[in-house]
Amino acid sequence: MLTDIALCSRALLKIGATTIASFDEGSAEGEVAANLYPCTRDALLSSHPWNFATGQVTLPRLAGTPVADFQYAYQMPADFLRVLSAGQSERGAGIRYRLAENRLHTDADEVVLTYIFRPDETTFPPFFDQVLIARLAAEFCIPLTESTTRAQYLDSRAEDEFRRAKTIDGQQSTPKALRTSLLTSARG
């Protein structure tokens, strides 16, 4: 259970830099971590439908209506990062929608959103900690060491960790059944 500071400090250690005690401590390491950590974390969380960062919520309908194409607009959750699907009633998928102006537009009179959210760092599983630390080390490398060779190596290591983490995460739920369609049925 690592905090944002602990995750950044471990990434800094991987590139041979000094650890930090806070983002605003005034050091180069603190400044780099403060500027790169939030966007790196959110990009990594958004890059895959991680089980630990997937949630469902019934969205509140907004009073105003969309200008065109859809009848209703719904407020997105504050911790929202990416839509996985949207449905109605007791289904988390199946409706037609569009995201616009940080709202979900649809003709459905109720929306159940399945989405990627931003969990607290202390709830990240160990496999995600490792991929985030590896990705942070790759991101921190050039601003702090100016070594493109080392940055390329760290980027490669981060990609390896990412693949490993996706494999582990994928083993934590029932595999999805393949959907059949007229095209796949015709092929026999």
C-alpha positions as a printed Julia matrix, in Angstrom:
188×3 Matrix{Float64}:
   0.0     0.0     0.0
   2.08    2.84   -1.36
   1.24    6.55   -1.44
   1.82    8.83   -4.41
   5.06   10.06   -2.79
   6.29    6.5    -2.13
   5.55    5.48   -5.74
   7.48    8.48   -7.06
  10.35    7.89   -4.65
  10.74    4.3    -5.81
  10.76    5.46   -9.43
  13.4     8.07   -8.57
  15.55    5.39   -6.94
  15.39    3.33  -10.16
  17.07    6.18  -12.05
  19.61    6.9    -9.3
  17.96   10.13   -8.14
  17.19   11.32   -4.63
  13.85   10.33   -3.1
  11.29   12.98   -2.15
   9.31   13.68    1.01
   6.7    15.85   -0.73
   5.88   17.22   -4.16
   6.51   20.8    -3.09
   9.85   20.38   -1.34
  11.67   22.59   -3.85
  14.02   19.98   -5.34
  14.3    19.12   -9.04
  13.06   15.62   -8.21
  10.02   17.02   -6.41
   9.19   19.35   -9.28
   9.51   16.61  -11.91
   7.41   14.2    -9.83
   4.73   16.83   -9.12
   4.41   17.68  -12.8
   4.61   14.19  -14.32
   2.99   11.94  -11.71
  -0.74   12.86  -12.08
  -0.86   12.62  -15.87
   1.28    9.45  -15.95
  -0.94    7.75  -13.33
  -4.16    8.72  -15.14
  -2.82    7.69  -18.55
  -1.8     4.29  -17.19
  -5.13    3.78  -15.43
  -6.97    4.73  -18.65
  -4.87    2.48  -20.87
  -6.53   -0.8   -19.84
  -9.82   -1.84  -18.2
  -8.15   -2.71  -14.88
 -10.47   -4.7   -12.62
  -9.44   -2.73   -9.52
 -10.26    0.6   -11.23
 -13.55   -0.41  -12.89
 -16.8     0.76  -11.36
 -20.48    1.07  -12.13
 -22.81    3.9   -11.21
 -26.25    5.17  -12.15
 -25.69    8.65  -13.56
 -27.74   11.66  -12.46
 -29.69   13.27  -15.31
 -29.01   16.97  -15.89
 -31.82   19.51  -16.28
 -30.55   20.86  -19.6
 -30.83   18.92  -22.82
 -28.22   18.43  -25.54
 -28.4    20.82  -28.49
 -28.79   18.03  -31.05
 -28.8    14.27  -31.66
 -29.8    13.1   -28.16
 -32.63   13.78  -25.74
 -30.85   13.64  -22.35
 -27.53   14.65  -20.75
 -26.03   12.98  -17.67
 -23.36   14.12  -15.22
 -20.14   12.09  -15.21
 -18.65   10.98  -11.85
 -15.93   13.18  -10.31
 -13.39   10.31  -10.42
 -14.18    9.46  -14.07
 -11.3     8.64  -16.43
 -12.78    6.57  -19.27
 -16.08    4.99  -20.36
 -16.15    1.25  -20.86
 -19.88    0.97  -21.62
 -23.31    2.37  -20.8
 -26.63    0.63  -20.33
 -30.06    0.88  -18.75
 -31.78   -0.59  -15.72
 -29.76   -3.58  -14.6
 -27.47   -3.75  -17.65
 -24.13   -1.99  -17.85
 -24.02   -1.97  -21.65
 -26.18   -1.68  -24.72
 -27.27    1.94  -25.21
 -26.17    4.42  -27.87
 -24.37    7.43  -26.38
 -21.74   10.1   -26.95
 -19.48   11.96  -24.53
 -19.52   15.72  -24.99
 -18.49   18.54  -22.64
 -17.81   16.01  -19.86
 -21.4    14.8   -20.03
 -22.92   11.63  -21.42
 -25.59   12.3   -24.07
 -28.13    9.61  -24.91
 -31.81    8.97  -25.59
 -32.05    6.55  -22.65
 -34.07    7.82  -19.69
 -31.7     6.08  -17.25
 -27.97    5.34  -17.55
 -25.82    2.75  -15.79
 -22.21    3.64  -16.57
 -19.37    1.13  -16.49
 -16.18    3.15  -16.32
 -12.55    3.45  -15.28
 -12.17    5.6   -12.17
  -9.2     7.05  -10.29
  -8.77    4.93   -7.13
  -6.7     6.02   -4.16
  -3.07    5.0    -4.58
  -3.1     2.98   -1.36
  -5.61    0.6    -2.98
  -3.47   -0.16   -6.05
  -2.57   -3.86   -6.21
   1.15   -4.71   -6.14
   1.25   -5.59   -9.86
  -0.04   -2.11  -10.72
   2.41   -0.46   -8.31
   5.24   -2.12  -10.22
   4.07   -1.03  -13.66
   3.42    2.52  -12.43
   6.88    2.73  -10.82
   8.46    1.47  -14.05
   6.49    3.96  -16.16
   7.36    6.82  -13.79
  11.06    5.92  -13.91
  10.92    6.09  -17.72
   9.11    9.46  -17.6
  11.41   10.95  -14.94
  14.62    9.8   -16.63
  15.22   12.46  -19.29
  14.31   15.5   -17.18
  16.55   14.32  -14.33
  19.41   12.45  -16.05
  19.29   13.66  -19.68
  20.12   10.1   -20.75
  18.05    9.09  -23.76
  19.68    5.65  -23.82
  18.64    4.95  -20.24
  15.17    6.4   -20.93
  14.72    4.02  -23.87
  15.78    1.07  -21.74
  13.39    2.11  -18.94
  10.58    2.58  -21.45
  11.13   -0.98  -22.67
  11.09   -2.27  -19.09
   7.86   -0.34  -18.42
   6.24   -1.98  -21.46
   7.28   -5.41  -20.15
   5.77   -4.6   -16.74
   2.61   -3.34  -18.44
   2.14   -6.62  -20.33
   2.77   -8.62  -17.14
   0.3    -6.49  -15.15
  -2.4    -6.85  -17.82
  -1.96  -10.63  -17.73
  -2.3   -10.74  -13.95
  -5.3    -8.4   -14.0
  -6.99  -10.45  -16.72
  -6.83  -13.56  -14.53
  -8.99  -11.94  -11.85
 -12.38  -12.36  -13.5
 -14.37  -14.83  -15.55
 -13.19  -14.75  -19.17
 -15.63  -13.01  -21.5
 -17.44  -15.31  -23.9
 -16.95  -14.64  -27.57
 -20.02  -13.12  -29.16
 -21.3   -14.79  -32.28
 -22.65  -12.84  -35.21
 -23.97  -13.65  -38.64
 -20.44  -13.36  -40.03
 -18.85  -15.72  -37.5
 -21.76  -18.17  -37.73
 -21.53  -18.32  -41.53
 -17.88  -19.31  -41.35
 -18.88  -22.47  -39.56
